Amino acid sequence: MTNSKPPIWRDNRFWLIATQLIAVFLAVIVVTILWGNLIRNLQQLGIQLGFDFLKQQASFDIGETIINYNPTDTYSRALWVGLINSLRIALMGIVLTTIVGITAGIARLSDNWLLRKIALVYVEIFRNTPLLLQLLFWYFAVFLSFPKQENQISVWGFAGLSQNGLELPWFNLSPEFSALLLGLVFYTGAFIAEIVRGGIQSVPKGQWEAARSLGLKPGLVMRLVIFPQALRVIIPPLTSQYLNLTKNSSLAIAIGYPDIYFVASTTFNQTGKAVEVMLIIMLTYLTLSLTISVVMNLFNRTVQIQER
């Protein structure tokens, strides 16, 4: 009696690998066709594809910079300034929106009726109005309505609010940056609040009862027992909100904050290098998004239940 192996096409593993290879092959063909079509169209228009313009003088000013920049610098330097501004808003936004979202999410489940309703009103208002409208509100209706710098409003004795933005002892925040930051934080925080609420409610009630039976106070129950378990449900959709915040920061152009998209748009208008500039923007946001995804996926693994 001989043992004969079944034909390879009857093996499920073969078809799993084959379908993936076919998909990759088709994707390569489509990209090749589209790229070739692009090159032909550019040649017909007499446009040469290239990134040599990055070495040319930018000749435009950037209103807000962290690193040194002058209009005599190159386009690559200008884009680098815009990237740093984008990273600045993204990092600060992620930190602050996490704090706001977690606080509002926990408040949505509070035993205090007033606190619970305030959190509900916040979530419903900010989640159901367009982000662009909120940015315009923060910029024109809030910051530009503040008094001039010489008559600034004192906040807790160490900060000041004026048309120049939020002034702190260790640095200044421009009205454009402040409006963008607040808009992104409160808008994204409303979505995170619902994610946190859903994650907390996914924890079995038996965990609440067991923690209370040990004599733990409500604050300790949430911090030591419930919230760590809820993270397994919270982190995946939380990652999506971090990605949305980073990509939504491109709306900064509406209020004049010079992020990477703002600087790239000015570069395109001056050089006419539409394809090259769009590729730079796409690769920038793709890199930022993939970086956030990798970091959050690594964090997600640390909070999952490890089976023995």
Secondary structure, 3 states (H helix, E strand, C coil): CCCCCCCHHHCHHHHHHHHHHHHHHHHHHHHHHHHHHHHHHHHHCCCCCCCHHHHCECCCCCCCCCCCCCCCCEHHHHHHHHHHHHHHHHHHHHHHHHHHHHHHHHHCCCCCHHHHHHHHHHHHHHHCCCHHHHHHHHHHHHHHHCCCHHHCEEECCCEEEECCEEECCCCEECHHHHHHHHHHHHHHHHHHHHHHHHHHHCCCHHHHHHHHHCCCCHHHHHHHHHHHHHHHHHHHHHHHHHHHHHHHHHHHHHCCCCCHHHHHHHHHHHHCCHHHHHHHHHHHHHHHHHHHHHHHHHHHHHHCCCCC
